[in-house]
Amino acid sequence: MSGANSYRGICTFIKIHRRKLNTAFKIGWKRPPAHTALRYILQGLKAVDIEKVFREHAANLNLAAAAPGGRVVAFDGKALKGSFDSFHDVKARQVLSAFAADTALVLAHIEIDENSNEIPAVQKLLEELDVAGHIVTCDAMHCQKNL
């Protein structure tokens, strides 16, 4: 939502772009919904469904912006800042992202299992994404003989 990081920020976005959104989605809103209504709507969504739609949308954007020549998809894992809890001995959560370098789009991301590393996560994303004919880059961790 263009940088919105709160329900009120999303309402502000809708308020500013209401006419365009009404036209695009064929609706007739006279004002944005209340921030509490947005919260209830978003809380009711399933993460799996959001990820599926996110991947489809990113793939469509990526195809539309496809440049001639080789495509580059970079896989990289990151620890989520502030997700650790040293008091309860909880490790930081890690996420693996597939990034299209030429279009600057995140094509997909998955959570890395707590007792694992990036290797199985990359293998899973490679199976799920269509990367045939693309150049794929990964960390040095993936330069092992037996994966």
N, C-alpha and C positions, 0 to 999 in steps of 0.2 A: 504494500500500500504506500509506495513512494516514501519510505523512511519512517512511517508511523510506527511507534513502538508502544502504543497504548490504545485502548478502546476509544478514548476521546480523540486521539490522533486519527484513527480510522474514520470517526464521525466527521472530523474536520475535512478530511480528504473527500468524503462523499458530499459534504456540503459545498465544497469548492467546485467539484466536478459533477454535480448532480444532473445537469442537463445532458452532458455527454454520456453519463452512465444510463440515464433514462432512455436515450436513443439507442445505445449499444445493446442494452438488455431488454428493450421494449417494455419498459415499466413506466409508471406515472407518479413517482414519488414527488411530493411537494416539499418534503424535508427529510433529512437523514433519520434513520432509526436511532432510538436512544442508545447510549453506550452500554447500558445494562442489557438491552435486547441483543446487541452484537455479541456481548460476552456469552449469553446463553446459547446463541447460535454456534459460536466458535467452540464452546465447550462440548457441544453435542456431536462435533465432527470426530471421525475416527482417523487416527494417524495414518493407517494403512491406505485409506481412501485419499487422504490429502497427498501422500507421497505418490500414489498412482497418477493423480491429476497433475501434480507438479512435474513428474517425469515426462508425461505426454506433452505438456505445455513447453517445457524446456527443449524437448526433441523437435517440436514444430518450429520454435524460434531458431534453433540451431540449424535446421534444414533451410529455413528461409534466408538466413544470413550466411549460408555456406559459400566459402570462397573456393575458387578453382585451385586444384592442387591437393597436396596432402593435408589432412586434418590432424590436429594434435589433441589428444585427450590425456590429461594428467591426473593421476590418482595420488591423493595425499591424505594422510590422517592427521587429525589435530585433536588435542585435549581441550575440552571445553573449560574455559576460564571460570573459576569459582565453583566448579562442580564437585570438588573433593571435600571431604569432611574428615579432618585429622582426628577430631574428638571421637567420632564413631568408627574410625579406621576404614573409611570408604574412599576408594581410589577415584581419581578424576575420570569422568566419562570421556570416551573417545569416539570421534565420528570420522568416517572415511568419505571423501568427496571425489566425484569424477567431474573434472573441469575441462571444458572445451576452450583451449587457449586462444584460438583465432576469433571466437565470438564472445569470449569472456562470460560464458554461461556455466552455471553449475548444472550438470545434466542429471545427477542423482547423488544421494548421500545415504549412508546407512550407519547405524551405530555398531561399533566394534565391541564384541563380547568382552566382558570384564576379565575373563581368564584366558584371553587370546591376544592376537596381534593383528596387524594389517593384512597379512598374507591370505587367510581364508576369506576376509572381507573383500579384498581385491578380486579373488577368484569368483566369488559370488556375483559381484557387480559386472565382471567381464562376461559372465553367462547371461545376465539380464539385459545388458546394453548391447546395441548393435555397433560394434567397433571394427567390423571387418573393413579393411582398406584404410584404416586410420593408423597414425603413429601413436603408440601408447607409451607413456612414461610413468615410472614408479620410483620409489626410493631405493637406495642401495640394499635395503633389507630383502628385496625381491630377487637379488642376484645369487640365489642359492642353487646348488645342483639338484637337490631333491625338494621339490615344493609339495 
